[in-house]
């Protein structure tokens, strides 16, 4: 079996590559340029290409049996995904696992959610055997908060107070590898969610305990947050993320015990928790 992984040099795609290798699968990673030495494990095939270039995608899919389709959040995310899906369909791939997002139907006004929903609908319509994964807020996103947490003593993500679903990248990768290598997952959609929800004040309290200093949640002034993020990313991206976080606050993004139980059965272990991530990360930072 050979699996093509798009985004294989990134955090999520790289974790999927590692999980597939554990299962003795031949892995090919699609990359826009030659990865730096050591970026991918030995034995991983590299396909140089771009998801907006159908010729390179077609070459990358030659002699491939299955596809893990991950698209970065970009202005042309939908086009990228549909090109990859269309070529996979034409090539007769045996299975596609698509990385979508939790509660995608409830956030049609968020640009990257709307793109993922459109891809889901295409995947369901045209006959390629598929599995859809819908993760919550990536736990590992908060690795980027080291300076804010250890320096300023703030938790700046406007995730609200009600509790939202989170997902550990390692659980996403395991679910992807299972769906691509085992029987019984065709046509299934799996929510990838941690055993407990997270909130702004709750996360601040966890970091306070582990870092041994007061961490304050900065709240959820979405206008102010979007303005701040424009200095760090394109304005379209700041708007997209603002709409996502405001949607979490207005409509809710919480998970249920039923969703956790179903994921536990799929993984054959409990999903990883945000609390465990904080304990290990804080210890690493302080060391």
N, C-alpha and C positions, 0 to 999 in steps of 0.2 A: 504494500500500500504506500502510495506517495501522496502527501498532503501539501497543497500550496497555502501558505499563510501570508496574507497581506498585512502590512504593518508589523512584520516579524522582527524589525529592529527596535520597536518601541517597547514601552513597559508592559502593556497587555499582550501584544503579539509575541514578545520575547518570552513571556511566561507560558503562552500556549505552545511555542516551539519546544520549550524545556519539557513540558508535560507530554508532548507527543514523542519526544526522544526517549522518555522513560518507558514508553510502550513499544519501543523498537520500530517506530514508524519512520519511513524515509520522509524527510521534511525539506521543502523548498520555500525559501523566503523571498518575497518580492520586495525590492528596494530600489529607490530612485537612483542611488549611486552605490558604488562599492563600499560596503561597511568597513569601518576601521578594524584593524586586527584585534581579535578577541571580543568583538561586539556580539558575535554569534558563536555557539558551540561548534566544535569540530564536527565535520560530517554533514552540516547543513548546506544544502545547495543554495546558491545565490542566483536569483533571476533579476537582472537589471531591467527596470521598466517603470512605467508611470500609468496609473489607473485612468488617466485621460488619453492614453495612447493605446487604442485597441490592438495594434500590431504587436506591441511589446507584451500586452496582457495575453494575447493568444499564444505567443511563444512561451510565456511562463507557464501556461496550462498544458503544454504538450506532455503527454505521458503522466499526467496527474489524474488521480482517482477522485480526490475530494478537496474541498476548499473551505478554509476559514476566512470569512470576509469581514474585515474590520476597516472602517473608513474614518479617517480623522475628521474633526469638525472643521469644515472649510466651506467657502461659499459655493463650491461645486460638488459637495458631498454626494448629492443625489445622482448627478451625472456619473461620477466615479463608480458608485455602487451599481448602477444599472448597466454600465458598460461591462463591469466584471461579471455581473449576473448573466447578462445576455450571452457572453462568450462561454461561460460555464455551461449554460443550457445548450448552446450549439455544439459544444465539445462532448456533451453526454456525460458529464461528471456524475458520479454515483451518489454524492451527498454534498450538501452545502450547510455549514453552520454560520449563521449571520448574527453579528453582535449589534443588538438594538439597545433599548433603554427601558427601564422600569416605568410602568404606567404611561406608555407612549401615547395611548389614545386620549388621555386627559390633557395633553399639552400641545394641541395642534397649532397654537399661536407661538410656540418656541421654534425658531427656524430649524435647528438640528433635530429636534424631535419630529417635526413634520417630515423632514427628509427620511428619517428612519421608518416612520409609519408608511410612507409611500413605498419604500423598499420592501417592507414586510408584506404589503399587499401584492406586490409583484411576485415575491417569492412564493406566496401561497397560490398564485393563479396559474403558473406556467409549467408545473409538472416536475421540476427537479426535486428529488427527495431532500428535505430540509429539516433543520432544527433552528429555532430562534432563541437566543439568550437575551434576557432583559435585566441587566444589572442596575442597582441603585447607585447612589453617589459613591464614587471610588474612594475607598478608605485611604489609599496611598496618595491621593491628591494632597493630603495634609503633610506629606513630607516636605512640600514646598513652603511650609509655614515656619520653618526653623528660626529664621531671623525674627519674625514677628513674635513667636512664642518665647524664645530664649532671650531676646533683646528687649523689645517694647513691652512684652508681657500682655499681649492681646491675642484673642482668637477672632480673626477678621472675616471669616466666611459667613455670609448672611443666611444661615440655614434655618433660622427661626427657633421657636421654643416648643412647638408641638411634637417634634420628633419625625425624622425622615429616614427612609431606608438607605442603608449603606451596603457596600459590597467590597470584599477583599479581592484583589486582582488574582490571587492564587486560587480562589474558588471559581472565578470566571474561567481561568485556564483549565482547571480540572474538569469543569462541566463541558468545556469545549472539546477536550481530548476524549472524554467519555462518549459524547455525542458523535464524534467522528470515527471512533474505532469500535464501538459496541453496537449491537443490534437493539432495536426497540425504541429508537428515538426519532424516527421519521415522523414529521408532522407535529412534533411536540414544541411547546413554548415553555421555557423555564425561567422563572424569576430568580435572580441571583441576589440574595439579601442576607445581611448579617442577622444573628439571633436576636439582637435588640436594635431599636432605632437610636438615632443620635440627634442631639439638639445643640444649639449654640451655647447656652449656659451649661449643659451637661458636659460637652466637650471641654469647655474652659475649666470646669471643675476637675475633670480627669487629668488634664495637663498640669493644673495647679498642684495636684497631689504628687504627681510623678516628677515634676521639675523642682518641687520644693519652693515655689514662689507663686504669688497671686497672678492668675491669668484672668483677664476680663473679656467677656464677650462684647464686641463692639456694636451689636445690634443689627438692625435690618432697615436702615435708611437706603432704599434701593437707588434713589437718585444720586446720593452721595457716593455709593459704592460703584455705580456705573461710571461716574465721572472719574473716580480714582483709577479704575481699571483701564480707562482710555489711554493713560500714560504708559501702560504696560503691554497693550495688545491693540490690534486694529479696532476701530470703533464699532464695526459690525459684530465682532466677537464679544466685546463688552456688552453690547445691547442684547445679543443672544443669551449670554449667561445671566444677565440681569432679569430677562424675561423668565428664564428657568427658575432662578431662586425666588422671584416674586410669585411664580406659579406654585412652587412648593408651599409658600406661606399662605397664599390665598385658597388653594384647593386641596392641599395636603399631599404628602408623598410617603405616608407611612406604610409599613408592611404588616402582615398578619402572621399569626402562628401557623396557619395552614400553609402559607408560602414557605416559611422556614422549614416545616416538617417535610414538604415535598422536596426541597433542596437537600435536606439531610439524607433522605432516602436515595437521591441521585448520587450524592458524593460518598455515601456510606460513612459519613462522619458529620458532626455538627459544623455549620459554617463558622468561619473565623470571625472574631468579634473586634470592634473598634477598641474596646478596652485593652485587649491583648496587644493590639498594634501600638497603643500609646505606651504601655509598659515597656515593650521592647525598644521602641524608638527613643523614648526619653532616656533609657539606660545607655543606648548607643551614643546619643548626643552628649550626655554627661561624661561618658568615658573619654 
